[in-house]
């Protein structure tokens, strides 16, 4: 019983992290129909921005809980600067090209950003543990958990609800939904497509950076953290169905819980769980849990 | 693959054979590495012609390299002419297994699934310290050729000629494949898969065959690299290795066999210098170059030359 509780808590915490790092990828794919491999490096940029700002903030000796706000500001700044620059500067030239070419373009952006982060922040690790220590421990089922994990849960939940509200309840969100369903008709109805694209890309980038910034206190921020994230995020998004926000949440939950179960029951499998879940889901539902079937073009 | 193959091929092989005798040792070593990489690039090209981008050729590249390492470590096999076929065979076996899952998917699914598989192998190679030596990897002693013990410069030269022979064989095989029905159909799948299926051609078998050929080529590249460097480490399975292969394929273009091979040689030469002067900006340069080529020269660096050549032929 106790073990089940532990697995559930671990799984939820991991799932919320997975949701944070993958939902932006799904959003961008849903609207732009481009798999943004640079998502991983936007995550890294967010992590570096968050870590360096938190370190600066903490050494300045300001009000300690403010560090959490600093993380948020760092993510917003990183995403809002990098997102529009990448979309307007590079991605927009590839609309309408073959998916494979678009993939190679985002891969190129990924390569460039990987080295840019090294040039800007150097190659030595950043430790931004202050927010992590600040929140202390919580005792559940006889085990001490870092309270920061539950903050992550809260951030993920708020992000999910906020996105849902944005897409379903705001005017701009409804325009986005219209573009997802049919870009051509949307344009005919007077939708400014480039504005929708650049806004969506910026929002997706902010989400990636948010994932990175809130991950930073839990890890040592080093070069190369972006790659694993893009592979993981892709797995999550594929399990849920590319382009679906509910799917990203469902995929994150499924993979999070299965991985937590594997860690506690079958540690050997830990490394493979994500891919096993992905392969199993794809065998049964090739378009993911929430994927929509598309007409074949002849 | 439109260039006149026979004559040009023989000339190039002859030039490479002479180069082995004339050029300084370090350059021969570099050339052997470049050829091994070129063969692996061909594996990416074969898939690209079928409209598939693989970010996970490192799976077969590293798989074959480690296969050579294990054969030497466990069974004491040092015969190059045994090691290469064994490694390639293992890579094809891996490809046959992975292909069952991966060959069902296209576009981004294919790309990301191959990436995921190669990252799994990377994780295994890092973690299974007792078997694979972890991040230290495995040292590969100098191979023998037909039972002859080799040492120092002789061994280097033999491995180089082995690479030349293997590259020539691989180039020939890819050329034949491209001119065969399976190759043409793979190209047609890239243009419009549904139409190919409606014409009655077995699309899934065509893609699977391309995938098998590709895994074998990547394995050959990996085995040659292992013999040449004398050491294998998990980095061979890392995404940067696979990404580099994709980059060279884009650089060389997918329309010819020689384009990617020439691309590999040029890339390796430039890299060995650029790495010294700009270690932290190298990937950025690669990324920027790839962007420019994709946006402005979609046929590869080779494509303007090819156009002129074709015009000259009328």
Interface residues (C-beta under 8 A of the other chain):
Chain A: X35 X90 X93 X94 X98 X99 X100 X101 X103 X104 X105 X107 X108 X109 X110 X111 X112 X114 X115 X116 X118 X119 X123 X227 X228 X231 X234 X235 X238 X271 X272 X275 X278 X279 X282 X286 X296 X297 X298
Chain B: X48 X51 X52 X53 X55 X101 X104 X105 X107 X108 X109 X111 X112 X115 X116 X117 X119 X120 X123 X124 X127 X192 X194 X195 X198 X239 X243 X246 X250 X280 X281 X282 X283 X284 X286 X287 X288 X290 X291 X294 X295 X298
